[in-house]
Amino acid sequence: MQKNLYLIIILFSLSSCYTYQVKKQADPAGDNKQASKNNRTPANNNPPNLNVQQTPAPINVTEKLAAGKNFRINADGRSYKIIVDRWEGDSLVAHPVHHPEKTLKFHKNQINGEKIAEKRFSQPIADIITIIAYAGIGVLIWSLVR
């Protein structure tokens, strides 16, 4: 039992509160529906046309990938964890997360804009680790007192 407890404690001490999360795009269709509800007059009682499909706004990769931030990108079918250095025209210059001496270059058309994930702090994971740490400390104190 004690070996399992030590293993669990070691696993949680190695986990990180930072995760790669894909930013969600604002829904332009939802914005239009909200605006039409607010601007509706009694003379305009026609129901909105629900069969109209709106094309999603094009994803601007150059705006999403800011210099100095950590990202996970998919380019040419491979996944990379990178830190963005700069943009040179249409090319992204970056380096892998743990290898600053290595330089990677990607053209903006190679990068899948829908799967760009930024490294962000995850509050739920931090809360879980905190609760487990407090429970472990409580168990340790209880076992010493007993």
N, C-alpha and C positions, 0 to 999 in steps of 0.2 A: 504494500500500500504506500509505503513511504517513497519507494522508487518512482511510482507513478506520480506522486505529488511533486517530487523534484523535477520530473520530466515536464509536467504541466507548467511549473514555475519557469523553467528554462525556456520553454516555447513562447510563453507570454512576454518574457523579458526580451526576446529576440524580435517580437512583432513591432511593427511601426504604426504610428498614428497617421502617417501620410499615405494616401492612396492616389492612384491616377483616376481622375473622373472626367468624363466627357461632358462638356458644357452643352446644355440644351438650348436649341434655337428658339427664339420667340415665335409663337404661332401666329402668322399674319391672318389666317382665317378666323381665329378666335378674336383678334383685335377688330376685324371688320364686323363680326357679329355683335360685339359689344358696342361698337360705334353706331350700328344700325338700330340697336335697341334704344340707345339714348336719343337718337335723332328722329324717331318715329313720331309721326303726327297722326291725328285721327283720320285725315284724308288719305293717308298712305298705310292702309291696313293689309296690303298684299304680303303673304308669307314669303320669307326669303327663299331663293332658289337653292336647294340643297344639293342639286346634281352638278353644280359648277365646281370643277376641280381647279384649285389654284396650284401653280407650279411653285415649288419651294424656292425661296430666295437663294441665289448662288452663294456658296460658302467662300469667303475671302480668306484664303490660307495665310496671306501675308499679315492680316490684322490679328488672326488668332495666335500666331506664333510670335510672341514678343521676345526680344533679346534678354538673355539672362535668366530665363525661366526653364523649369524642367517639364518635358513633355514626353509622352509615348505616342509615336506616330507609326502609321503603316505606309510604307513606300515600296513599290515594286513587289508586293506580296510578302514582305518581311516586316517584322515589328522592331522598332528601335526605341530605346530610352535615351533621350538626348537632352543636352542643354544648348539652347539656341545662342549662337554668337552674334550673327548679323545676317542681313539680307544683302546680296550683291546682285542687283537687278532682279531677275526672276529666279535666282538660285539661293537656297538656304544654306548657310555655312553653320555647322554645328559640330559638337563633339559628344561622344558617348559619355554617360554619366560618370563612370569611374575611370575614364581614360582621357584626360584633358590633352594629352599629346597627340592623339589621333584626331584627324579632321574628316568630317563627312560633308558631302555636298549633295543636295537634292534639288531638282528642278521643281517648281511649284506644281506642275502637272503630274509629277510622280507621287505626290503626297495625297492620301485619301483624306479629304477634309472632314468627312463625317465621323472619322474614328480618331480624331486628335484629342488626346486625354491629357489634361494638365494635372500636375502633382499638387494636391491640396490636402489640408489638414482635415481629418475625419473625426468630428466630435463624438459620434456614437462609439467608434472603436476606442477612443481615449477614455470614454466613460466606462466601457466594459473592462479595460485594463485597470483602471483605478479601482473599480469595485472588487475585482479579483485580487488586487494587491492588498486592499483593506481586509478582505476575507482571509487571505493568507496570513497577514499580520495577526489577525484575531485568533486564528487557529494556532499559530506559533505561541502566542501569549497564553492561550488556554492550555496547550500541552506543557508549557513550562510551569504553570501554576498547579496543574494537576499532578 
